[in-house]
Amino acid sequence: MIFALMVYGCVDYELSRRTMVDSYVQSSRQAGVDIVWVVDNSASMFEEQEQLASHTAHFTDYLTRVPVDFQLGVITTDIDVDEPGALVDRMVLTSESPQISTRFAELIAMEEGSRDEYGFETTLAALDPTGVNSDLLTADADLELVFFSDEDEQSDWEVSEFVDTLASYRPTSKVVINTISGDPPEGCASIVAAADPGFRYQEAQELTGGLRESICSLHYEALLERIALKALGLENTFALNAAPDLDTLEVLVNGADIHRRERHGWQYDAGLNAVVFDGFAVPPPGADVVFRYALWIGTDEDLEASVTDTGLEE
């Protein structure tokens, strides 16, 4: 609005319109990614497991639509078993797995286990390159962990020590921890879940730059979409180099014009000065992403004088 007033009310000032072109290349995972869900299988997790299992398609649909090699598996937080950290059913799912959404839901809906949650302990057992899953997981692939629990982690591991040990298992790969747990500082409750705060899981998430989501969310569809995009290593937010005249903003992905809309399109975030993609409009790995837009430019004196003359100064 301020710029429009400049144009029509302040023609004496040296303002000009410039076309900007910002270009990006979407990231890609060259070596593929192992996605391991660490699911709390204590008795209190029945409703949360059911909620997750009923929405697995919102996670797997993204995985199978994007050309990224992945392996998807599930472990529990239970150490009172013969092989702590073993993948449930000794199973990894890939883009070639039939009925992957249904199979993933079956892996999540597991039998009740110990009431004590040792997520760090079972994760290290699962990812040890010489351990129980060494024949199933890819040691040189990137790793995305998702902790899913209604209570905090209870092992004796210091969080930073756990993160460092996990990283040492894959020294040439990117290791990221995501968490779906109770909200700090007091936990959360909703019609679908109730949870204590997951402080230790969330500290590990922060140390590795992962996502933190609420297990009490009423919107598991959107939550799982965000986790899927993160697991695939895709960016959905692209900062612009200047504030655009929004009416002129064009968004192109591999030369195709992407529509501005809330679902499966893009929106402009003024606070970030960024374009945010949603759903299947998120650019695929290696895609050329181009933003074309106009903006008004002038000297600082011109801009100050324009604001003063239009009565917009503070």
Protein Blocks (a to p, Z undefined) as FASTA:
>chain_A
ZZmmmmmmmmmbccddddddddddddddfkopaddddddfbfklmmmmmmmmmmmmmmmm
mmmmpccddddddddfbfbbfbghiaghiiacdfklghklmmmmmmmmccdddfbdcfkl
mmmmmmomklmklmmbcfkbccddddddfbdcfbfbdfklmmmmmmmmmmmbccdddddd
dddfkbpadfkbccdddfklmmmmmmnopacddfkbcblmlmmmmmmmmmnopafbdcdf
bdcdfklpccdeehiacdddfbhpadddfklopaddehjllccehiacddddddddddfk
lmmmmmmmnopaZZ
